[in-house]
Amino acid sequence: MLDLRPNCELCDRDLPPDAKDAMICSYECTYCVDCVNGPLENVCPTCGGGFCPRPIRPKRNWRKGKTLGLENQPASTKRINSPYSREDIAAHVARIKHLKPEER
């Protein structure tokens, strides 16, 4: 189950569970669409993979006998920030941005 991290790991913008501008990599690194399309150029600073829109978890449980939805499985409140400097990220992005995510 996804953590649904509460912020962009680069600019620290709030990304609530229903944010339409939240993007994740396959390791769930979380960034806003502005950072993904801007300085990150669709390159995850951690793994080097690409990003896709983060799914939105339903607010409530829609199935009897299940414990689904944000009411039962809330989003994370732990804010995470990238451990890499802007300079390191820029060098990492420059190194591999010419490759499609499926080629990295």
C-alpha positions as CSV (number, residue, x, y, z in Angstrom):
1,M,0.0,0.0,0.0
2,L,1.3,3.4,-0.9
3,D,2.3,5.8,1.9
4,L,0.8,8.8,0.1
5,R,3.6,11.0,1.3
6,P,2.4,14.5,2.2
7,N,4.9,16.7,0.4
8,C,7.1,17.2,-2.6
9,E,10.6,16.0,-1.7
10,L,12.3,18.8,-3.6
11,C,10.2,22.0,-3.0
12,D,8.3,20.8,0.0
13,R,4.9,21.7,-1.5
14,D,2.0,20.1,0.3
15,L,0.6,17.1,-1.6
16,P,-2.5,16.0,0.3
17,P,-3.9,12.5,-0.5
18,D,-6.2,13.9,-3.2
19,A,-3.6,16.0,-4.9
20,K,-3.8,15.7,-8.7
21,D,-0.3,17.1,-9.1
22,A,1.5,14.4,-7.1
23,M,3.9,12.3,-9.0
24,I,5.8,9.1,-7.8
25,C,8.5,6.9,-9.1
26,S,8.5,3.1,-8.7
27,Y,10.0,3.4,-5.2
28,E,7.4,6.0,-4.2
29,C,9.7,9.0,-4.2
30,T,7.1,11.8,-4.3
31,Y,7.4,15.1,-6.2
32,C,5.0,17.7,-7.5
33,V,4.4,17.9,-11.2
34,D,6.2,21.2,-11.4
35,C,9.4,19.8,-10.1
36,V,9.1,16.6,-12.2
37,N,8.6,18.6,-15.4
38,G,11.1,21.3,-14.3
39,P,14.4,20.7,-12.6
40,L,14.0,16.9,-12.5
41,E,13.1,16.5,-16.2
42,N,11.3,13.2,-15.3
43,V,14.4,11.7,-13.7
44,C,14.0,10.5,-10.1
45,P,17.0,11.9,-8.1
46,T,17.2,8.7,-6.1
47,C,16.7,5.8,-8.5
48,G,17.0,7.4,-11.9
49,G,13.6,6.2,-13.1
50,G,10.7,8.2,-14.4
51,F,7.5,9.3,-12.8
52,C,3.8,8.7,-13.1
53,P,0.8,10.3,-11.4
54,R,0.2,9.2,-7.9
55,P,-3.2,7.4,-7.5
56,I,-5.8,9.0,-5.3
57,R,-7.0,6.7,-2.5
58,P,-10.8,6.8,-1.9
59,K,-11.8,8.8,1.2
60,R,-14.1,6.0,2.4
61,N,-14.6,2.3,2.3
62,W,-16.9,1.2,-0.5
63,R,-16.8,-2.5,0.2
64,K,-18.7,-4.3,3.0
65,G,-16.4,-6.2,5.3
66,K,-13.2,-4.4,4.1
67,T,-11.1,-1.8,5.8
68,L,-10.2,0.3,2.8
69,G,-10.1,4.0,2.1
70,L,-8.4,6.9,3.9
71,E,-10.8,6.6,6.8
72,N,-9.2,3.2,7.6
73,Q,-5.8,3.5,6.0
74,P,-4.8,7.2,6.3
75,A,-2.0,8.9,4.3
76,S,1.4,9.3,5.8
77,T,2.1,12.6,7.8
78,K,5.9,12.1,7.7
79,R,7.4,14.7,5.5
80,I,10.4,13.6,3.5
81,N,13.0,15.7,1.7
82,S,15.5,14.6,-0.8
83,P,18.9,14.0,0.7
84,Y,20.6,15.3,-2.5
85,S,21.6,18.9,-3.1
86,R,20.2,20.8,-6.0
87,E,23.7,20.6,-7.6
88,D,23.9,16.9,-7.2
89,I,20.4,16.5,-8.6
90,A,21.2,18.7,-11.7
91,A,24.3,16.6,-12.4
92,H,22.4,13.3,-12.0
93,V,19.6,14.6,-14.3
94,A,22.0,15.8,-16.9
95,R,23.8,12.4,-17.0
96,I,20.7,10.4,-17.9
97,K,17.8,12.6,-19.0
98,H,18.5,11.8,-22.7
99,L,17.4,8.1,-22.0
100,K,13.8,7.2,-21.9
101,P,12.7,5.9,-18.5
102,E,12.3,2.3,-19.9
103,E,15.9,2.5,-21.1
104,R,17.5,3.6,-17.8
